[in-house]
Amino acid sequence: MLAAIVAGGCFPCRADDATAGKKSVNEQSVPSRGLPAEVVTNHTITLNGEKVAFTARAGAVHLRDAQSDAPQADVAYVSYERAGAESLSRPIAFVFNGGPGAGSAWLGLGALSPWRLHMANALSPSAPPTIVENAESWLTFADLVFVDPPGTGYSKILGDGEDLRKRFFSVQGDADALAVVLRKWLTTHRRLASPKYLVGESYGSFRAVKLVHALRERESVGVTGLILISPVLDFTWLDARNLLSFAAYLPSFAAVTRGAKDRAALADVEEYAGGAYLTDLLKGVRDADALSRLSARVAQFTGLNSKIVSQLGGRVHVKTFSRERARDDQRILSAYDGEVAGFDPAPFSQESDWEDPVLDTLRTPLGAAMSRIVTEKLEWPINDARYEILNAQVAHQWDYGRGGRVSAEAVSDLREALALDPRLKVLIVHGITDLVTPYFATKLLLDQLPAFGDGSRVQFVVLPGGHMPYVRDESRRALRDTARTSIERN
């Protein structure tokens, strides 16, 4: 059981982590059922012809109950710090994935780390987890700390109480616990004075925005910048019960149909989705003229049969688009990148359930590659523990707060953070064919925010690709370059 909840709803916990700088775990005490102490190793890789030396750490922050001292959770991390850099001025980025329930290996071995999964062979669950040096690593301009919340990666909940699990698997509890983890990591490794960035993908971006407040108010840690990749900032905009969601998805559907690589190729679709489409949609299905107009335009933009679009009232859901767009070829499109198609397991059935051709093909080699990195290169004695690359139980049990998932939003938190701290900068990056968190939803939300100064504090970038745009080589390079520019301008 959770011993007590203090005012404001934060975790009643303290945190301990392994002593930094140790090269062996033999001298460290390891909590029962917990994770091993931190292990430090040194490495050198070649990035763009330059030898880059760095220190890697694999360890865990141990969260304990503030009153009883009972262990609550071990939160695993992997960090990379460039050798010889001035730590006080060197930016440090804390990286999270989303889900909820996703491990940080997606961003780590997909885009940011010194090593990455060789993607050319990765779009198959049986592909070997080949690891290569990552020419697009962010280590050239920032130190990196990859954090796996409880229930993801190697992180684990140690307490037995159901209340504790519910607390970790909630929006506010997650932010409060991770704020403690980040503050303790910074303190232990003497990086409190460094410029600090939060990097999140999908729900990890939602988490990062929430963390700004928790770090500032509870842990006295200020955040210099946010880098949000494929973010969801307001779940209402992804819910089919909200008519605005159909407008939000339409440009991404058109991007798939046209093979568009940038927003310029979709200017007419954006104008229509944010204007005439909504006007006709709000007139309702009883207005025959409005229904005819929007059905014709939506069919044109999506490539779907106009009869199907008309039967749907001009309201095309992601699953409908994913199946109907390539149905003649007995294929389905990935929601995580609409330009990637896989076989439909039941092409002649009225309904079909399928594994995603991107998400579910990448998860196996990514998880295996992360296990290889941790055990073979970082030498963390994790033994036979499984790396949770995507834990569905976390997602199923997640508490989004009052009103549920559909009411969860982080726009107000982002608004508050930008208004309070004039130094805070935000970079938002989307993939143009992402059918999970469509870029136009974020664009419409950002249009409702004040300028907060000269208007340049929030940058919005759309790249070729889907929810994980970095799967594509050119987008991984563009993501690195955009992030470097964002960090260096601070």
Secondary structure, 3 states (H helix, E strand, C coil): CCCCCCCCCCCCEEEEECCCCCCCCCCCCCCCCCCCCCEEEEEEEEECCEEEEEEEEEEEEEEEECCCCCEEEEEEEEEEEECCCCCCCCCEEEEECCCCCECCHHHHHHHHCCEEECHHHCCCCCCCCCEEECCCCHHHCCEEEEECCCCCECCEECCCCHHHHHHHCEHHHHHHHHHHHHHHHHHHCCCCCCCEEEEEECHHHHHHHHHHHHHHHHHCCCCCEEEEECCCCEHHHHCCCCHHHHHHHHHHHHHHHHCCCCHHHHHHHHHHHCCHHHHHHHHCCCCHHHHHHHHHHHHHHHCCCHHHHHHCCCCCCHHHHHHHCCHHHCEEECCCCCCCEEECCCCCCCCCCCCCCCHHHHHHHHHHHHHHHHHHHCCCCCCCCCCECECHHHHHHCECCCCCHHHCECHHHHHHHHHHCCCCEEEEEEECCCCCCCHHHHHHHHCCCCCCCCCCCEEEEEECCCCCHHHCHHHHHHHHHHHHHHHHCC
